[in-house]
Amino acid sequence: MLETSVRLLRLLSLLQSRPEWPGRELAERLDVTTRTVRNDIERLRILGYRIHSTTGTAGGYRLGAGAALPPLILDDEEAVAVAVSLHAAAAGTVTGIEETSLRALTKLQQMLPSRLRRRIDALGAATVSVAGRGPTVDAETLTVIAAAIRDHEQLRFDYEDRDGTAGSRTAEPHRLVYTGRRWYLLAWDTVRADWRTFRADRIRPRTPNGPRFTPRRPPSDAATHVVRGVGSTAWRYPARVRLHAPLAQLSDILPPTVGLLHDDGVLETGGDSLINLAAFLGSLDVPFTVLDPPELRDLLHSLAARYANA
């Protein structure tokens, strides 16, 4: 019985490691006959694993998704990756997932060998998260949006703009983008007939969803479009500034949420006030040239004179 259990675990590990396995190759890996492989496959099916099989010379076995979640087998690196992700989720920006993540992390750590627990505990002790200090988004909201993206269904939702104005929207959802601080939805607004970026924490989905649609091609990749919208056009004072420094240096000092950095060193950014924007540019400690707006250039001249007098 013990030998059979060990073989089943080895078989399950092999099935999870790649999409499809020929029966003969599985038998060779396990050092058994193909008949034993067939019997072990049936045992796994009884345990709840959905395993598809095909016959013939090109036949084999493929592990599919089941109706219930059966036990998983993870190697060392996969287990550490899952544990680190659960640590991040427990302190992240998704509302209501913290307790669930901690429960899952506790279960995982109970099963980990001591060598892996020490790696994960060391990482947890050495890191501090500042996520979750801003607005968080409900996990159910992300699930509804993701399902609409997957099924190509129009999304109907109530939305609160930056100035507090509330209204209803209908959009064709394209992608969810996480910037490290907030979740955003890139979607085609059917009323405005244009691409729009929506903050997910301000979305309140309505049910049911709208009709299915044929996905459109966005003007750029989702991440670039969202960063441009969040970093420049979403601000009260959008700005374009050329930074005179190597791109590698700029990539190190500029978080992605401040705007879109082009290959020629031009940064599309912005701010809620010109004085804050000027302070941000000064904090970069690199030479820069303001391309627009002119009001920012005027403010910098005034600040330069003030600083010189000081």
Number of C-alpha atoms within 10 A of each C-alpha: 6 7 7 10 11 11 17 18 14 15 19 19 15 18 18 16 13 10 11 16 19 17 22 16 12 20 17 12 12 17 12 13 13 17 12 13 21 14 11 18 21 14 13 17 14 10 11 15 21 19 16 14 16 12 10 6 8 9 14 17 19 17 19 13 12 12 9 9 9 13 10 9 15 14 10 12 10 11 18 19 14 15 25 17 14 22 20 17 20 23 20 23 25 22 19 15 18 17 13 13 19 17 12 14 18 13 11 16 17 10 10 16 10 11 9 17 18 12 11 20 13 11 13 15 8 8 8 10 12 10 18 17 11 10 17 19 23 18 14 14 18 20 11 17 25 17 15 21 20 12 12 18 21 24 25 22 18 14 20 16 12 11 6 9 8 12 10 13 18 20 22 25 29 23 20 22 20 14 15 12 17 20 20 24 24 24 24 22 18 14 9 11 9 11 19 17 23 20 20 24 22 22 23 17 21 15 10 10 17 16 10 13 12 8 13 12 10 14 9 9 10 19 17 16 19 27 24 22 21 23 23 23 17 18 16 12 18 20 23 19 19 18 20 14 13 12 14 8 10 17 11 8 10 14 12 18 18 18 24 24 24 11 9 11 17 18 25 22 25 26 20 12 13 20 13 12 18 17 11 14 15 13 9 13 10 13 11 17 12 18 14 15 15 10 11 19 16 11 13 17 11 12 14 12 10 10 9 8 7 6
